[in-house]
Amino acid sequence: MINIFKHTGKTIRLTSFLIISSMLLFAVACSSDNQEENGISEALEGVIEIDGSSTVYPITEAVAEEYRKKEKDVQVNVAVSGTGGGFKRFCPGETDISNASRPIKEKEQQLCEANGVEYVDVTIALDGLSVLVSPKNDFVDCLTIEELNNMWKPESTINNWKDVRAGFPDKELVLYGPDTDSGTFDYFTDEVNGDEGVSRSDYTASADDNVLVTGISGSAGSLGYFGYAYYVENIDKLKAVGIDAGNGCVIPSNETVAGGAYPLARPIFLYIDPAKLNKYEHVSDFVEFYMDHVAELSEEVGYTALPSYADQIAKIDAAKI
C-alpha cells in the first residue's frame, strides 16, 4: 500500500510538472508573438565599422552614443582618418559606413568598383566651413575670397598680416588646416584656390580638428579653417571670421548656412554599403536609427539639418532588397 502511494505520488508530481512546463512554454510563445505584433524584437548584436571625415564625426558619434543605449550588444566603432582615408577603407570593404565631407572622387569610385563594393550616398546635414582666428586677434573681422587665396595659394609668400591688407599690423601669419586626406581640405582649396587639392604646403596640418583648435587659439597671428561644429564646440577659444565672396561679409551660422548666404556652406554625407545593409540586421537597424535622429543630433552638435530627409530615406529604402 505504501509502495502504491509513493508511486502514485511520483506520477502526480510528474503529471503536474508536465502541465506546468506546457503552460510556461505556451506563455513564452504567446509573449514572443505579442512582442512581434507590437514591434518589439530581440536584442541585436554585432559590430559596425565607420571611418572617414572629422567634420561628420561629431554627428555620427552622437548618433552612435544614443544607439549604444538602445542596443547594448552592438559595438559601433567610429574612427577619424579624413574623408579620403575613410574611402581607402570603405572601398575595399573594411568598413560598413563612411563619413564624408565631400562627394566621392572618380579614383575612389574606381577603387570601389574594383573591389565589387557599391554604395548609397546620403546627405545628412549642411556645414558652414569656418575660417577662424584667436579671440586675441582684434584686427580681423572679415576676409575676402581673394585675400584667402593670396594667403593659401601654392605660390604664396605671405607670412605677415601686414601683407594681407593695408592697415593690418606687422604680425607673423601662422596657418593651420586639415591634412590632404581631408574632404574639408579638398572643398576649401577648390572654393578658395580654384582647384581641389591645390594649396601652399608650409602650414600646420592635422587630421585632428582639436589639434587645430589648440593651434589657432594659441596666438593672435594664427588663422585656420575646419567644420562649423568644432567652432561651436570651442566658441570661447575661437573667433569666426566673416567671408566676403562679393556680396558683403557673412558670418557662418545656422541661418546663413541654411539660407545659402554663407559662401562656404556645403553638404556633408554618409556612404553606406548596401551589401552590409541587407546582410546584417544590426547595420540596417543602425542606419534607420541614424536617419530618425540625424536632424535633432546634427543641430545639437552644431550643424544645420536638412528641411526634409524624405529623399535621403528613399535612397536607403531603394537599396534594401
Secondary structure by P-SEA (a helix, b strand, c coil): caaaaaaaaaaaaaaaaaaaaaaaaaaaaaaaaaaaaaccccbbbbbbbbbccccaaaaaaaaaaaaaaacccbbbbbbbccaaaaaaaaaaccccbbbbcccccaaaaaaaaaacbbbbbbbcccccbbbbbcccccccccccaaaaaaaccccccccccccccccccbbbbbbbbbccccaaaaaaaaacccccccccccccccccaaaaaaaaaccccccccccaaaaaaacccbbbbbbbcccccccccaaaaaacccccccccbbbbcaaaaaccaaaaaaaaaaaacaaaaaaaabbbbcccaaaaaaaaaaacc
